[in-house]
Amino acid sequence: MPKGQDDKLDHHKAMTGDDLTDFVNNQLFPYLKKFKAKAEGADTIEYKIGEIFSELKNRLQSGYNLREVITLIDTLRFRTHAEKHEMSHLYEAKIKNMGNAGRNGGEYYTPRPLITTIVKVVAPKIGDKIYDGACGSAGFLCEAFNYLKAGASTGEAKSLTTKETTILQKQSFYGKEKKSLAYIIGIMNMIFHGIEAPNIIHTNTLAENLADIQEKDRYNVILANPPFGGKERAEVQENFPIRTGETASLFLQHFIKILKAGGKAGVVIKNTFLSNTDNATVAIRKSLLDSCNLHTVLDLPGGTFTGAGVKTVVLFFEKGKPTQKTWFYQLNLNRNLGKTNPLNENDLAEFVKLQKTFADSDNSWTVKIKDIDQDTYDLSVKNPNKKDEVVLRSPKEIIKEMKALDKESAEILKVIEGLV
């Protein structure tokens, strides 16, 4: 930004119009793209800047509009920790707003209160390798970073040592993302949250053959919300022992395989996974119960994901021991969730409290795996404590129906009178 002595834009030197777009498209972006090749390694901020500008294109065709945007951005400050923290919140809010508007960002956005709750329950610790194979905007990785940075894993706030800081920055958070926009959003989100060189790879996770995964490739913690309802091609399905076109089911197989023995996971998935009777889903359920301890299932209400139109559950499991019993919690709220009334952390407070001891309540119960159908392994959410409730209508609704019935009766009487 060329400025005069008064620290204001020097209009005589500042480019605008076609000169500015030509400079940005043909000089600035190519220059920033070269950072990737010049960087000392993939774990540097220079490399990630090069990655971002390898994917980006300037969408502003008017150099005059571009000048206005640059002038506005120049007023922002990113130097102090507080300013970076504020920017991370603004960026996250922008992603959320994209989701609420039904645009691309929503495809990659998981409600922050849900992410925070999943991280609390899984409870990663410093030194864990934390992975999201469908990371989208990297919300899970950002929240896990905040959780560990705040000392939540130890139960006390403390300053991190230099070694711990290095571990968090370079050896803790790993992600993969297929789509270009989500990949860029994820990298930027992690940088704004303070992770300077995010370990996110632009790739199709499901293109990796499960048979090729070795011990060195595995992770201690998995936090993920794989895409709902996607369908995969036959050649992708060949990478999995249990073949299915359902994207989320393939991701779940991937997560089970890539999790270390003793590793912990929190994965969001459609609630139909618990009950579908097709051969593939039944086989994956059996595989999950045999190889992991599925200790908790959180049943979420409709509307948790804005615009998704599906009901979901969160599966919490640890790899290494078969499941003996599963604790279910059904989140029952006395309101409908939506854009103007989203999920909040208070809604999930009882779940977090009861989950620590797997306590029974009106909303929670335990199922022994030996008691479920051993052919289908049906894990449908059926709250034994929930009584059949009579839905009482409001007086206005009753009066409205009475008037409608009276009107209908009068019309019938008129017809009868005409026949007499």
Protein Blocks (a to p, Z undefined) as FASTA:
>chain_A
ZZdfkopacfklmgghjllmmmmmmmmmmmmmmmmmmpmbfkbfklmmmmmmmmpccfbf
blklmmmmmmmmmmpcckbmmlmmmmmmmmmmmmmmmmmnopaklmmcccfklmmmmmmm
nopaehiacddfblmnommmmmmmmmmmnommnopacdddfklmmmmmmmmbccddfblk
lmmmmmmmmmmnopabacbddddfklpcfklpcfklpcfbdcddddehiacdfklmmmpf
bdcfblklmmmmmmmmmpcehiacdddddfklmmocbfklmmmmmmmmmmpccfbccddd
ehklghklpacddddddehiacfbdcddddddfbdcdfklccdfklmmmmmmmmmnopac
fkbccddfklmcfklopabdcdfkbccddddddfklmmmmmmmmmmmmmmmmmmmmmmZZ
